[in-house]
Amino acid sequence: MVSSGRRGIDGYSHPASPGGRMKVGTVLAGQADSAIPRLKRRLRQSACAFVFSSVALVALGPTSPALAQMTAAQPTAAQTSPQPSAAQPAGLAGGLVTRQTDPNAKMLVTADQLVYDNTRNEVIADGNVQIYYDGAVLEARRVVYDRNANRLRAEGGVRLKDKDGTVIAADNLDLSQDFSNGFVNSLRIDSPQDMHFVASRADRENGDTTILTSGAYTPCEPCKENPQKPPMWQVKAAKIIHKEKEQTIYFEDARLEFLGIPIAWAPYLEAPDPTVKRKSGFLIPQFVNTSEIGFGATIPYFWNIAPNMDVTFSPLIVSKQGVLMDAEFRHRLETGTYSIRAAGIDQMDRDAFNGQPGDRDQRGVLETHGRFNINENWYWGWDGWLMSDQTFLQDYNLISATTREVTSQIYLVGQGDRSYFDLRAMYFTGLTSYDVEAQQPVIHPVLDYSKTLGDSVFGGQLSYDVNFTSLTRDEIDLRATSAAYAPLVPELYDGPTNQCDLTRVAAAGANLRDACLMRGMVGSYSRLSGVVDWRRTFIDQAGQTWTPFFNMQLDVASVQAQTEDEPWLGTGGDTQLVRAMPAVGLEYRYPFIAVQSWGTQTIQPIAQVIVRPDETHIGQLPNEDAQSLIFDDTNLFEINKYSGYDRVEGGGRANVGIQYTANFNDGGQINALFGQSYQLFGTNSYANYDMANTGAESGLEDDASDYVARLYYQPTDNFSLVNRFRFDNTDWSVERYEVEGRAVINKKLTVSALYGLYTAQPLLGYYEEREGILGTGTLKLNDNWSLQAAARYNLNLDEIDFTLFGISYIDECFGIALSYRSDYTESGNRQRVDTVLLTFTLKTLGEAGFSTNVGSNSSSN
C-alpha cells in the first residue's frame, strides 16, 4: 500500500523543503497510532540497509561497520549477527581509506514516494531517492529492499558519495543483505586519492572477492572538455580481481595504454591493493649502460617480512660483467630505524677497468645506516661504508654521479633552545680514482658544543663554544707550489691534484718547505679548544651604537708528528702545546637615515678595534680545520677570520668600512659595502704561514689589507644581482671578483649566471689565473612542460667543460624527464663523459629509469 502524504521519517507532518523537495515518510492509511512505533522501527532498519549497502558497495567489500553500529544502536528482534569492529579496511574502490562512522549519526531519507509493501515484504523508495547518513549520500531513481530474499536493488543513475569523498556511479546494483554476493552494472569509482576504476560489470563473491569485468584503472583525471578522451595512461584488463583477505589485485590479460595506444602487455599481473602501503612483489625495473659494464637491467623485488621489516633484492645483470647481487634490509624499531645493504660481483671482464681501481675480480660494498631517538632533544646513529675499491659505487651506478666522498661515522646529537651538542667519530672514503685513502684523516672523535645564556651577564650576552678534535693519518698529504721553482713544476707533482712527489723534489734540488705545502700531517693530533664571547650594545642620544666585546680562546694540543712532517711543523716526536688568545674590542656604528618620497636611505660608517697578544706556536700546531680562508665582505668584521680552531688571529687590528642601504617603497633594495682591515701592532698572523700556507695571498698578509666590496641590487622579487670584489691595496688590480645574477621573467623563465675571476695563488697550489662562467636556465613552457639547460665555460682553457640539457613533463598522474650531461672527470687526464638519463613516473605504480654513457673523448690538461 502507498501513502502519498508528506510526512517526516518520524511519522509526523513537516513543511515542504525549499525548492519543492519533500522529506517523505510513510504511515499506512487507516492504521492506529499503535502501529507507528513498529513501522518506525522497520523503516529505520530498512533505511539503514539502503545506505550501508551502498556504503559497502563503495568498498565492494565486507559488511559495513556502519550497518553493524546502526543496528546495534537500533536493536530489533531479528538482529542476530555479531557486531564487527568500528573500522574495517574497505575493498578495491572506495575502500581506499578506512571507513570511520558515528554510531550516533542521524539518518535522512528523501524520495517522491516511500512505500512499505506488506504483501511482498519490500521497502521501496521511488523517485529522486536521496539517503543521507554520517556524511554519506546515496542517490538513485529507485531503491528496493527485499526483506524475504535479503537483497537490495538500486536502479537508475546510482551515485554514492562516501564520507571520505569517494564517488561511485553505476547503472544499477543488486546485493545480498550481507553483501557477500551480488553484482553492479556499468561501474565507475572516483576516489579522493585520484584513483579511478571503471568496469562493465562488478561481481561480488564469497564475501571477500570482487571481480571487475572489462575493467580499467588510472590515477589520471578525465579531460573536462572531452570526458570520452582516453586518459594519459591507464591499465586495462579483461578481469581485475580483488581478494581482500590477500590485499592483492590481480590483472588478467592486462595492457598498459598511453593516450589510448597500447604500449605494453602482460598475460598476468598482480599488485597490492590501494589500501596497502607495503606488500611483497616486484618493483619497476631500472636500466643502465656504460662502456665498462655494458648494458644492464635490474628488476627489484620487495619482500615485506613484517610491518616494520623488509628486504629489497636488486640483482643487476650486465652484459660485460655478469650478475651483481644487491640486497638491502630495513628494520624500524620503536625509537628509530636501521638498514644494511650488501652488493657484490665476480667480474667477467676485469680488463674493462684496466689501469683503474676496478681492475680486480671480486668487487663489492657493505653499507649500513641507523638513527635512534633517545628523547625529544637527543638522538644517536651511524653511517657505515666498506668497499672493495673506491670507484665501485660509481662504476655500477649504485650512488649519485655527483657524490665524490662517503663518510662512515657514529654520532650523538642533542639540541636545546639555546644549546647544541654534536659528538661523532668519522672515517672518510674517496670515490674517485685519484683519491689516496691513506691520506684521508680518521677522526676519533670530534666534539662540538655551543651554548648562549638566556640571562644577561653584566648587561650583555654571553656564549661559549667547546671543540675537541682527535685525528690520525697514515700518509702525508702534500701539494706542490711553484712560487720559487716554476720551471721545475712538471717534475714536482703528479696528476691533476698536484700531489707532491718527495723523490722528485729531492732530485730537482728543491727545498721541501718551499716546493710543497702540507694539506694533512702524518701521525696523530689532538686538540681541546674553548671559546667564550661576551658583548653588549649601547645606543647614545645621537643614535650612535657602541658595542664593547670580550673574546677568549684557549687551546690545549698534543702532536705526535713523524719525520715526514718536520719541514712543515718544525717539531719532532711528541709535543704538547698550550695557547691562549684573549681579545677585547669595541665596535662603532653611526647610521645616517634620510626619508625620501620613494623610500629610505641609510649610510652607516662602521669601525672595529681589537686588542690582543700575538698568536703563538705558529707552524707548530697542525692546521687541519682552518685551511679555507677567503677574505671578503662576509668576514670583514669577524674577530677571527680563520675558518676553524687550529689558527687564531693575533695582534692588534682595526676593521673599518662604510655601508649604504636604500629601501624602496615597492620592496626593492640596494646595499653596498666597502672596507679594509689594518694590522695595528704585533705579529700579523696572516703573514706567518703554517703547514698549508694559510694566509698566503689572502689579501690580509700586509699591514694594510686588500680592499673588499659588495654591491647588491634587488629592484623586484624577480631580479637580483650581487657583486663581490677584492682589490689589491697598492695598485687596485682585481684579485678576486664574483658577480651573480638571478631573474624570473613572466613567471616562466628562470635564469641565473655566475662569473668568477680569481688570480693565481701559487703558494696555495693554484699556478694560473682561474676564470669562468656558469649559467643555468629553466623555461616553463606550460603547466606541464619545462626545459632545463646549464653550461660552464672555462675562459682559461677556452672550452666548455660542463653542459646539461633536459626536457621534462609532469602532471597529476604521469611524469617523464630526459637529460643529457657532459662533464669532465679529474683522473690522470681530462676525460669527458657524456651521459643520457631517462626517467618516467607513473603515479601509484612507481618510477623507472635508464642511463647510458654515449661516448667520451679526452683533451690534455
Secondary structure, DSSP 8 states (H G I E B T S, - for coil): ------B-TTSSB----GGG--------TT--TTHHHHHHHHHHHHHHHHHHHHHHHHHT-S--HHHHHHHHHS--TT--S----S-----SSGGGS-----TT--EEEE-SEEEEETTTTEEEEEEEEEEEETTEEEEEEEEEEETTTTEEEEEEEEEEE-TTS-EEEEEEEEEETTSSSEEEEEEEEE-TTS-EEEEEEEEEETTTEEEEEEEEEE-S---SS-TTS--SEEEEEEEEEEETTTTEEEEEEEEEEETTEEEEEEEEEEEE-TT-S---EE---EEEEETTTEEEEE--EEEEEETTEEEEE--EEETTTEEEEEEEEEEE-SSEEEEEEEEEEE-S-GGGGTTSTT-SSEEEEEEEEEEEESSSSEEEEEEEEEESSTTHHHHTT-S-TT--EEEEEEEEEEE-SSEEEEEEEEEEEE-STT--GGGS-EEEEEEEEEEE-SS-BTTBEEEEEEEEEEEEESS-EEEE--SS-GGGHHHHEETTTTEE-HHHHHHTT--HHHHEEEEE-SEEEEEEEEEEEEE--EE-TTS-EEEEEEEEEEEEEEEEE-GGGHHHH---SEEEEEEEEEEEEEEEE--EEEE-SSEEEEEEEEEEEEE-----STTTS--SS------STTSTT-S--SSSSS----SEEEEEEEEEEEEETTS-EEEEEEEEEEEEES--GGGS--TT-TTTTSS-SSSB--EEEEEEEEEETTEEEEEEEEE-TTT--EEEEEEEEEEEETTTEEEEEEEEEE--BGGGTB-S-EEEEEEEEEEE-SSSEEEEEEEEEETTTTEEEEEEEEEEEE-SSEEEEEEEEEEEEESSSEEEEEEEEEEEEETTTEEEEEEEEEEEEEE--
